Amino acid sequence: VAARPTGDDAAHAIAEARAELCTRERRCVLAVGAPDALLRAVAFPAMRRTERARAARFEAARFVPYPLHEAAVRVAAAGGECCGVGIRRRSALDARILAAKRAGLRPIAVDDVAFGLTRAFAYADAIVDVGASATLLVVPGDPVPSVRTLTLGGGALTAAVVASLGIDEAAAEQRKRSVGLAGAGEY
C-alpha cells in the first residue's frame, strides 16, 4: 500500500505511489466512493435484464441530487427479487480514468470503494477508512455493504495534534502516522 495526498494533480500522486511500490504492473482497478457514488439494495419483481436496467435507472433518480443523464447506473441481481444498484457520477468516473491513464496505468474496471474494502478485509465485521477530510464506516452486507460517511477525517486529527502540542503541521502529520494521537488532540 502507498498513500499520499493528491493535491491538484492526481496523476502525479498515482505515478509516485506506483513508483514507491516498485511494480511494473500497469493494469488497475479504480474505485469511486461517496459523494460521487452510492449503492442501494432494491427489490424488483421477476423481469428481463434489460427491463431491470431501465427500472434501476428509474430507482436511481430517487437517490441522486443531480440529473440522471450525469449518472452511470449498474444493477446486479443478488438472488430472488433483491438487486444491488450502483450509481456513479460520470464526471467522477471520467476524472479517475483520465488520471490513471496520465499516470501510465491501464484501468480494467471501476468498483465502489465499499466493495473494494470489504473484499480487502473479508473477515472484518466493520471497516473504518480515515481519509483526509472524511471517514467511511463500511459494514459488509448482502447484496450491498452499509456505508456511513463521517465529516471528520485525518486532517482534523492532524490539526488537533498541532493545537495540542504546538508543533508544525508536517511534524504533527508524521507523529500521527507513526504513534497515533498518543494523548495529543484529545479535544
HELIX and SHEET records of a PDB file:
HELIX    1   1 ALA A   10  GLU A   20  1                                  11    
HELIX    2   2 ARG A   49  ALA A   60  1                                  12    
HELIX    3   3 LEU A   68  GLU A   70  5                                   3    
HELIX    4   4 ARG A   90  ARG A  102  1                                  13    
HELIX    5   5 VAL A  113  ALA A  120  1                                   8    
HELIX    6   6 GLY A  154  LEU A  165  1                                  12    
HELIX    7   7 GLU A  169  VAL A  179  1                                  11    
SHEET    1   A 2 ARG A  27  VAL A  32  0                                        
SHEET    2   A 2 ARG A 106  ASP A 112  1                                        
SHEET    1   B 3 ALA A  37  ALA A  43  0                                        
SHEET    2   B 3 CYS A  82  ARG A  89 -1                                        
SHEET    3   B 3 ALA A  71  ALA A  77 -1                                        
SHEET    1   C 3 ILE A 127  VAL A 130  0                                        
SHEET    2   C 3 THR A 135  VAL A 139 -1                                        
SHEET    3   C 3 SER A 146  LEU A 150 -1                                        
END                                                                             
